[in-house]
Amino acid sequence: MRTTPDALPAGLARGLRSAYLVTGFEPLLIAEAAAAVRQAARAAGYADREVHFVERGFDWDELLRDSANLSLFAARRLIELKFNSTPDAESQRALAGLAAQPPADTILLVTGELERKSLGTQWVKSFEDHGVLVVAQVVERGALPGWIRDRLAQQGVRIEPAAAQLLADRVEGNLLAAQQEVERIGLLMPGATLGPEDVASVVADSARYDVFELSAAAFAGNASRALRVLSGLRSEGQEPPLILWALVQDLRALSRVAMRVGGQRSLDEVFRAEQVWSNRQGPIRAALSRHDRRRIDALIAAAARADRVAKGSLRGDAWVEIEGLVAKIAGVRLAA
């Protein structure tokens, strides 16, 4: 069967199935649905939990042997498999087999983000046919105020439509940031009815500046957002070396992918080979369309210069260097 994170608790209350695949496009909802399965499994006596991360070279034979050799005296268990990129052909075959015929006294929980086209593959259909497929759809920006109202209502807090819209604007569509603010309001103002002024006073500036958002915005080509996040990081007292570290990590990934793309290998295959996970693939893909190898090398050189300025081995202003680097990564052509 196929269900949604909202409908999952009712299904779990009716009884546990032997195999669950929790996937989709919203990490927060995936995590919440997986936690609901774990909690239901513990309540049903599945006391043991094994966690495996499915990556290149994962030993499926060993997992299948261990699963088949459950001792007569062993407790019932939850086997959890996590993946960060689309499983390869061998993994898909193994997962399809486990969904169709899971080990005795075991619940199988598989979690990870998938592209939309992957939802139609045979191994995913095996979970839908023999177990439960939970798909966490994206909460679109226009639907976020309603989502916020529903979440606050679960905590006994009412919020006016204009206030919910203000909160959605403050978190810039970030579902995790929205949930954090919902929990914070629930703790600070239980039973309250919130208007726009209340939201403005209780919610900190929740643009949620962090170095990874900065890098994602810059590589995606969103220069205005990237520079706004950079300004926020600076005002929060973030140190330049940490910002540069995040940018350089993605610059190096961009360089490796640019070297290997083309020929008979698809970009998805290169991403898997270079371990560029799904949350970084969109920005890296966008940057590839703007920058050739020569420009990528120049960006890495500019990052190295900014790092030397930040560490005092070159004269200059580290923030000016970083601002220029971020703008160039985003595709802004700067005057010499």
C-alpha positions in Angstrom: 0.0 0.0 0.0 1.0 3.6 -0.5 0.3 6.3 2.1 1.4 9.7 3.3 3.2 10.8 6.5 -0.1 12.3 7.7 -2.0 9.0 7.2 0.8 6.8 8.5 0.0 6.9 12.3 -3.6 5.6 11.6 -2.1 2.8 9.6 0.4 1.9 12.3 -2.4 1.9 14.9 -4.2 -0.8 12.8 -1.2 -3.0 12.9 2.4 -3.2 11.7 3.5 -4.4 8.3 6.8 -6.2 7.7 8.4 -3.7 5.4 8.3 0.1 5.1 10.0 2.4 2.5 9.8 6.0 3.7 10.9 8.4 0.9 9.9 11.5 -0.9 11.2 15.1 -1.2 10.9 16.6 2.3 13.6 15.5 4.7 11.7 16.6 7.8 8.6 14.6 6.9 10.7 11.6 6.0 12.4 11.8 9.4 9.1 12.1 11.2 7.5 9.2 9.4 10.5 7.0 10.1 10.4 7.9 13.8 6.7 6.9 13.9 7.5 3.5 12.5 10.3 3.1 15.1 8.1 4.0 17.9 5.3 1.6 16.8 7.9 -1.2 16.4 9.2 -0.6 20.0 5.7 -0.6 21.4 5.0 -3.9 19.6 8.0 -5.6 21.1 10.7 -5.1 18.4 13.3 -4.2 21.0 16.5 -4.7 18.9 17.4 -2.2 16.2 20.1 -2.5 13.6 21.1 0.4 11.3 22.9 0.1 8.0 24.0 2.7 5.6 23.6 1.7 1.9 26.6 3.0 -0.1 28.7 1.7 -2.9 30.1 -1.8 -2.1 27.5 -2.5 0.5 27.7 -6.2 1.5 24.2 -7.5 0.8 25.2 -11.1 1.2 26.4 -10.5 4.8 23.2 -8.7 5.7 21.0 -11.5 4.2 23.0 -14.2 6.0 22.7 -12.3 9.3 19.0 -11.8 8.8 18.4 -15.5 8.1 20.4 -16.7 11.1 18.2 -15.2 13.8 18.6 -17.2 17.0 15.6 -19.0 18.5 16.1 -16.9 21.6 16.7 -13.5 19.9 14.2 -10.7 20.4 12.2 -9.4 17.5 14.1 -6.6 15.7 13.9 -3.6 13.4 16.4 -3.5 10.6 16.9 0.0 9.3 18.6 0.7 5.9 19.4 4.3 5.0 20.5 5.5 1.6 21.8 9.0 0.5 21.5 8.4 -3.3 19.5 6.2 -5.6 20.4 2.6 -4.9 22.4 0.8 -7.7 21.0 -2.2 -9.6 22.4 -4.7 -7.1 20.9 -2.8 -4.1 17.6 -2.5 -5.9 17.4 -6.3 -6.4 18.2 -7.0 -2.8 15.7 -4.4 -1.5 13.0 -5.8 -3.7 13.6 -9.3 -2.4 13.6 -8.2 1.2 10.4 -6.3 0.7 8.7 -9.4 -0.8 10.2 -11.8 1.7 11.5 -10.1 4.8 13.3 -12.2 7.5 11.1 -13.7 10.2 10.4 -11.7 13.4 11.8 -8.6 11.6 10.5 -5.2 10.4 12.4 -3.7 7.6 12.5 0.1 7.5 14.2 1.8 4.5 14.6 5.6 4.3 16.1 8.1 1.9 15.3 10.7 -0.7 14.4 9.6 -4.2 13.8 11.5 -7.5 10.3 11.4 -8.7 11.1 9.1 -11.6 12.5 6.5 -9.2 9.1 6.1 -7.5 8.0 4.0 -10.5 10.9 1.5 -10.4 10.3 -2.2 -9.6 12.0 -2.2 -6.2 9.9 0.7 -5.0 6.8 -1.1 -6.3 7.8 -4.2 -4.4 7.4 -2.2 -1.1 4.1 -0.8 -2.3 2.9 -4.3 -3.1 4.2 -6.2 -0.1 4.6 -3.6 2.6 4.1 0.1 3.0 5.4 2.9 0.7 5.3 6.3 2.5 5.9 9.3 0.1 6.6 12.7 1.7 5.5 15.3 -0.9 7.0 18.8 -1.0 5.0 21.4 1.0 4.8 24.1 -1.6 5.4 27.7 -0.5 1.8 28.6 -1.0 0.7 25.7 1.2 3.1 26.5 4.0 0.9 29.0 6.0 -1.8 26.3 6.2 0.8 23.7 7.2 1.9 26.1 10.0 -1.6 26.6 11.2 -2.2 22.8 11.4 1.0 22.2 13.3 0.3 24.9 15.8 -3.2 23.7 16.3 -1.8 20.3 17.3 0.0 22.2 20.1 -3.1 24.1 21.2 -2.1 27.4 19.6 -4.3 29.3 17.1 -2.7 31.7 14.6 -4.4 34.2 12.3 -4.0 33.8 8.6 -1.9 37.0 8.2 0.4 35.8 11.1 0.8 32.4 9.5 1.8 34.1 6.2 4.3 36.3 8.1 5.9 33.2 9.7 6.0 31.4 6.4 7.8 34.5 4.9 10.2 34.6 7.8 11.4 31.0 7.3 11.6 31.5 3.5 9.8 28.3 2.7 12.2 26.2 4.8 10.0 23.4 6.4 12.5 22.5 9.1 12.9 26.1 10.2 9.1 26.4 10.2 8.8 23.3 12.5 11.4 24.7 14.8 9.5 27.9 15.1 6.2 26.0 15.7 7.8 24.1 18.5 9.3 27.3 20.0 5.9 29.1 19.9 4.2 26.0 21.4 6.6 26.2 24.4 6.5 29.9 24.8 2.8 30.7 24.2 0.7 27.6 25.0 -3.0 28.1 24.3 -2.4 31.5 22.7 -4.1 33.1 19.7 -1.4 34.8 17.6 -1.7 37.8 15.4 1.1 39.3 13.1 2.4 41.5 16.0 2.8 38.4 18.2 4.7 36.5 15.5 7.0 39.5 14.9 7.8 39.8 18.6 8.3 36.1 19.4 10.0 34.8 16.3 13.7 35.7 15.8 14.8 36.7 12.3 14.5 33.2 10.9 16.2 33.4 7.6 18.2 30.5 9.2 21.5 31.6 8.0 24.0 28.9 7.8 27.1 28.1 5.7 25.4 25.2 3.8 22.4 27.5 2.8 25.0 30.0 1.6 26.8 27.5 -0.6 23.5 26.0 -2.0 22.2 29.5 -2.9 25.5 30.5 -4.6 25.9 27.3 -6.6 22.2 27.5 -7.6 22.9 30.9 -9.1 20.7 32.8 -6.6 23.1 35.7 -6.0 20.7 37.9 -4.1 19.9 35.2 -1.6 23.5 34.1 -1.3 24.7 37.6 -0.5 21.8 38.1 2.0 22.7 34.9 3.8 26.4 35.9 3.8 25.4 39.2 5.4 23.4 37.3 8.0 26.4 35.0 8.8 28.6 38.0 9.2 26.2 39.8 11.5 25.8 36.6 13.6 29.6 36.6 14.1 30.4 33.5 12.0 34.1 33.1 11.3 35.3 33.4 7.6 37.3 30.1 7.6 34.1 28.0 8.3 32.3 29.8 5.5 35.2 29.2 3.1 35.4 25.5 4.2 31.7 25.0 3.1 32.3 26.8 -0.3 35.5 24.9 -1.0 33.9 21.5 -0.3 31.3 22.2 -3.0 33.9 23.8 -5.4 36.0 20.6 -5.1 32.9 18.5 -5.8 32.1 20.7 -8.8 35.6 20.3 -10.1 35.6 16.5 -9.8 32.2 16.2 -11.5 33.3 18.6 -14.3 36.4 16.4 -15.0 34.3 13.2 -15.3 31.1 14.3 -16.9 30.6 13.5 -20.6 31.4 10.5 -22.7 29.3 7.4 -21.9 28.6 8.3 -18.2 25.5 10.2 -17.3 25.6 13.0 -14.8 23.6 10.9 -12.3 26.3 8.2 -12.6 29.0 10.8 -12.0 27.2 12.1 -9.0 27.0 8.6 -7.5 30.6 7.9 -8.2 31.7 11.2 -6.6 29.3 10.7 -3.7 27.5 14.0 -4.4 24.2 13.3 -2.6 20.7 14.4 -3.6 20.6 17.6 -1.5 23.7 19.0 -3.3 23.0 17.7 -6.9 20.7 20.5 -7.9 23.1 23.4 -7.0 26.1 21.5 -8.5 24.1 20.8 -11.7 23.2 24.5 -12.0 26.8 25.6 -11.4 28.0 23.2 -14.2 25.8 25.0 -16.7 27.5 28.4 -15.8 31.1 27.4 -15.3 33.6 25.6 -17.4 36.8 24.0 -16.1 38.8 27.2 -16.5 36.3 29.2 -14.4 36.1 26.5 -11.8 39.9 26.5 -11.4 39.7 30.3 -11.1 37.1 30.0 -8.4 39.2 27.6 -6.4 42.2 29.9 -6.7 40.0 32.8 -5.5 38.9 30.7 -2.5 42.5 30.0 -1.7 43.3 33.7 -1.8 40.4 34.5 0.5 41.5 31.8 2.9 45.0 33.3 3.1 43.5 36.8 3.7 41.3 35.3 6.4 44.3 33.7 8.1 46.4 36.9 7.9 49.1 35.7 5.4 47.8 38.1 2.8 46.7 41.7 3.3 43.1 42.5 2.6 39.5 42.2 3.9 38.4 38.6 4.2 34.7 39.6 4.0 35.3 41.5 0.7 37.1 38.5 -0.7 34.4 36.1 0.3 31.6 38.4 -1.0 33.4 38.5 -4.4 33.8 34.7 -4.4 30.2 34.1 -3.6 29.0 36.5 -6.3 31.3 34.8 -8.9 30.1 31.4 -7.9 26.5 32.6 -8.4 27.4 33.9 -11.9 27.8 37.6 -11.3 30.5 39.1 -13.5 32.5 41.6 -11.4 34.5 44.5 -12.6 38.3 44.0 -12.2 
